[in-house]
Amino acid sequence: MYIDLAANYSLLAADRARQHLAVEIKSFLGHSPMNDLEKAVGQYVIYRAVLAERDPQRQLYLAVPQRIIWSLFDQPLGLNTS
């Protein structure tokens, strides 16, 4: 498996006060926020595994729009909202 993390425009890397950070930015523009979440979490897990081998000092974060936090993460997953 080959992943070019540097070429992925949505993955930002930064160094701040001895901290090594990588941020995966997701926009959640699809028709289903839950499907977008599944994809984002899946990519996060893969990137975290790759970073653990290539750059184990770098901490990975997942950035999502605030509206997603309010709508998906403000309630238990799987809760029927209808």
Summary of the structure (lengths in Angstrom):
residues: 82
radius of gyration: 14.4
end to end distance: 40.8
largest distance: 46.4
contacts: 175
relative contact order: 0.19
helix: 39%
strand: 23%
